[in-house]
């Protein structure tokens, strides 16, 4: 349950280390640098070519005098209050070393959003490290995270019965000039239709269901089954985008659904509709009701709600905008996690996260 004593302490700057500097990591680092009550004291990088570079340079602003390292020992020696842990590869052993050294962690790694989804050995090791260091670990992001936890908590706070919660994510990726991502096996655009992307189904199930179950368990309605399904949107005509061309008759959209059941009935569904064209025939025969990038949240029950969240940015600004969605909430959570009791801290444990703006 939420610890109401978990309040942000703005009497001093929070000393922060950024761990990894990909698109999201570099954006989070920039926001820490700009924050009126945070101090970036270090940055860890995996790429040897980045070692020694200034943190400001790595996130596209003026140098600030903080040099990048790839040494865990150097990070620990800085004695930060918190590490923003955002690597592409999760390593439990380094997470434990950071926590045991007395350094809190806020992460975008989905494994840590609901500790119940972790392997028992990893969960035990991390808990022990937190007790040793007197530290906490919390994970969040945009999806999963903000849209699967923070938003449902608020929307259902005025309900007494929820029959079903449906979250649909729309992502128009047509402006992205990322050929490998869009036309490779991950998204599969431009490929012949048919078959199931097992890798995508596995990713969606294991990334989203623990986060969604966190909310269901809080409702007193834990999942008893999780089902996944997938459908494709087949282009009616050639689709030409900056990243390449999807010929007519090939895949131009996908819908992946994670359906979470309680007592045999769908309680929460997460649908991801990602596309480069909405002019498609769907393999499930359903009308997908394409929307611009964003989310549609439907609460069915005694207090039904129909919420649309969109991004009012231009196609030109969209690629630069998207890292904000995942990077900002972890930064805003830092003071609350630093004030938390040792151990895992979920969204349910946090008080309302209030951003102190620049």
C-alpha positions, -999 to +999 in steps of 0.1 A: +000+000+000+011+036-006+034+050+021+020+085+027+054+095+043+070+090+009+073+127+001+098+144-022+125+163-003+135+193-022+158+207+005+189+196-016+196+186-052+193+149-060+226+135-073+218+114-103+238+091-126+224+082-161+230+045-170+229+041-208+224+068-234+201+055-261+172+076-274+154+074-241+184+075-219+199+106-235+166+124-232+163+115-196+198+127-190+191+160-206+160+165-184+181+158-153+207+184-164+179+209-169+160+201-137+162+229-111+167+205-082+188+176-097+225+173-104+239+150-130+271+136-114+279+108-138+269+088-169+276+052-177+279+041-213+282+007-230+298+019-262+336+023-258+335+052-283+314+072-259+338+068-229+353+101-219+327+122-239+309+149-221+274+142-209+260+174-225+275+164-258+260+129-256+225+144-253+230+172-279+235+202-256+265+222-244+292+204-224+286+204-186+319+189-174+307+154-166+325+127-185+311+093-195+325+061-180+319+023-185+331+014-150+305+003-124+331+010-097+334+046-108+297+050-107+295+036-072+323+059-061+303+089-071+278+081-043+247+093-062+213+093-047+199+075-077+208+057-109+185+060-139+189+025-152+180+023-189+202-002-207+191-024-237+202-055-218+192-061-181+219-074-158+206-084-124+241-087-109+249-050-117+215-039-104+222-057-071+257-041-068+242-006-073+214-012-048+237-028-022+260+002-025+233+024-011+221+038-045+185+038-054+174+028-089+146+042-112+144+022-144+126+018-177+133-020-176+098-036-178+110-066-157+109-044-126+074-029-129+058-058-112+084-079-092+059-108-091+069-114-127+106-119-120+123-153-115+123-161-078+161-161-076+164-127-092+136-112-070+153-126-039+187-113-048+174-078-056+154-077-023+185-086-004+205-060-021+179-034-012+180-044+024+218-043+024+219-009+009+188+006+024+176+013-011+146+011-034+140+001-071+111+013-092+104+009-130+081+029-151+077+042-187+049+051-211+037+018-224+038-003-203+038+021-173+019+053-176-009+040-198-012+006-181-008+017-145-010+054-137-039+061-160-061+031-150-056+039-114-070+074-118-098+064-142-112+036-120-109+056-088-145+068-094-158+032-101-172+005-079-175-021-107-153-026-137-166-051-163-137-046-187-108-022-193-096-019-229-065+000-238-057+005-274-024+019-285-021+034-320+013+041-336+015+056-370+052+048-379+050+060-415+072+091-407+100+070-391+130+066-413+140+033-397+141+006-424+155-022-401+128-017-375+099-012-398+107-037-426+126-062-405+112-092-385+102-070-355+074-051-373+073-071-406+059-043-428+063-051-465+064-088-459+040-114-473+009-119-451+003-150-431+017-167-401+022-153-366+050-132-353+058-154-323+085-131-312+061-101-310+035-122-292+060-133-266+073-098-261+038-083-257+026-110-233+056-109-210+061-071-212+025-060-206+007-087-186+027-082-153+020-045-154-017-050-161-019-077-134-005-052-109-038-032-114-060-063-115-046-076-082-051-042-066-088-045-077-089-079-060-093-096-094-060-112-103-057-129-138-062-166-141-053-168-178-035-146-204-043-151-241-026-134-271-037-131-307-025-112-338-039-100-370-025-082-400-036-053-422-028-059-459-020-029-481-046-023-508-020-003-528+017+005-526+028+024-495+058+046-500+073+061-468+108+075-460+120+040-447+110+021-479+080+007-498+054-019-488+039-033-520+002-038-524-007-072-509+019-071-482+017-062-445+011-025-437-004-028-403-005-052-373-028-057-343-015-075-313-038-082-284-030-093-249-063-105-233-061-109-195-089-131-180-104-132-145-128-161-138-127-169-175-138-135-188-116-108-203-110-082-176-083-061-192-072-061-228-042-043-243-043-038-281-014-025-301-022-013-336+010-002-353+008+008-390+023+026-419-010+028-437-046+026-427-058+017-462-058-020-455-079-052-455-076-069-421-071-106-417-094-108-387-122-092-407-127-065-381-128-027-386-098-014-367-110+022-364-075+037-370-067+068-350-036+090-350-008+080-327-018+078-291-041+058-268-078+050-265-090+038-231-124+024-226-137+016-191-169-005-190-187-009-157-209+012-134-190+044-143-181+040-180-155+062-195-142+067-230-109+085-231-087+095-261-051+106-256-034+120-287-001+137-295-007+171-311+027+173-328+037+174-365+051+145-385+084+164-385+085+168-348+072+133-339+106+114-339+121+140-315+090+140-294+085+103-287+115+098-263+098+122-239+069+097-234+092+072-217+120+094-204+101+120-183+081+099-158+113+081-144+129+115-138+098+128-120+098+096-099+133+100-085+125+120-053+097+096-043+117+065-049+146+079-029+122+085+000+107+050-002+113+021+022+139-004+010+128-029-016+107-030-048+085+001-053+055-003-077+032+023-090+007+012-063+033+020-036+040+055-049+020+086-039+007+107-067+037+116-088+038+154-091+064+168-115+085+197-103+088+216-136+118+234-150 
